[in-house]
Amino acid sequence: MHQFDRWTLDTIRAEGASMSWFEEQRFEWIPQIASAMDQIMQGRTIVLVTDPGRRWFSHYVTETINKKLKERPMIPIVYLDGLYPHIDQLVDSESMKTLSDMLDLSYRGEYFFWYIGKGGDERRADIVKRTDNALMWIMDENYPNALSMRSYDSLIDIKLLQLYRLFDKTLSAVLFGEIDVHA
């Protein structure tokens, strides 16, 4: 088993100069991804949540994570908009609690959120911030235990795709026992 931080650095560098921007940010990445991988290995369902501007990315992730050509076990993942299309109408803590209750009943508490999008006043981010162990790629806000990005970065879409590629490689390496995220 390789040490996860070294494996991550080597994987980033193997991508070439196009991903060099992420070398320093990997220190924010490593604990989050280790937690997410633990949860996936425990069989928890990923509940993907994005802000409206990243809806395209949610479709990309849900369409590609379980592609047959990857020849790996399928990962349970759902997009929150598909479970509850009226998510943007949740305006108070009581309605958010009702959503949480529905998810707890549906997944018996065996799920975690993966949020990609703006922070601040974004209602969807607020839903995720109410939980522990969420994987958060949050924009325009520094939030504890989250990977911080900037929505106004002209390369944000490319960076999201690069991060997903790194996530996917990590997932395969963990599933096939090539790395231990705690080593």
C-alpha positions, 0 to 999 in steps of 0.5 A, a space after each residue: 500500500 502506498 501512503 495516500 498523500 504520496 499517491 495523491 501527489 504522484 497522481 496529480 503530477 502524472 496529469 502534467 502541468 495542467 493540474 499543478 494548480 492543485 498540488 498545494 490544495 491537496 492538503 485540504 483534499 486528503 482528509 475529505 477524500 479519506 472520509 468519503 472513501 471510508 463511507 463508500 467502503 461502508 456501503 453508504 449512498 452518495 447523495 449528490 447536491 449541486 448549486 444550479 450552476 453546477 447541475 451539468 456536473 451532477 449529470 456528468 458524475 452520475 452518468 460516469 461513476 458507474 460506467 461498465 468499462 470501469 469494471 469495478 463494483 457499482 457505487 450507490 449514488 443519487 442526485 438530490 434533485 431526482 429524489 426531491 425536485 422541490 428542493 429550492 422551496 425548502 425555506 425553513 429549518 422544519 422543511 429541511 428537517 423533513 427532507 433529512 427525515 425522508 433521507 434517513 428513512 430511505 437510506 436508514 441513515 447510511 448516506 452522506 452528502 457530496 456538495 459541489 457549488 457556491 456557499 454563502 446564501 445558497 440554500 442547497 449548501 445550507 442543507 449539506 452544512 447541517 450534516 457531519 461527514 459531507 464531502 464539500 467542494 464549496 465555492 466563494 466561501 472558506 468552510 471547515 473541512 471543505 475544498 475551497 474554490 472560486 466560482 469566478 475562476 475562468 477554468 472552474 469547469 475544467 478544474 471540476 472535471 480534473 478533480 472528479 478524475 482524481 476522485 474517480 482514480 482514488 475510488 478505483 485504487 481504494 476499491 481494488 486495494 491499491 491504496 489505503 487512505 489512512 496509510 
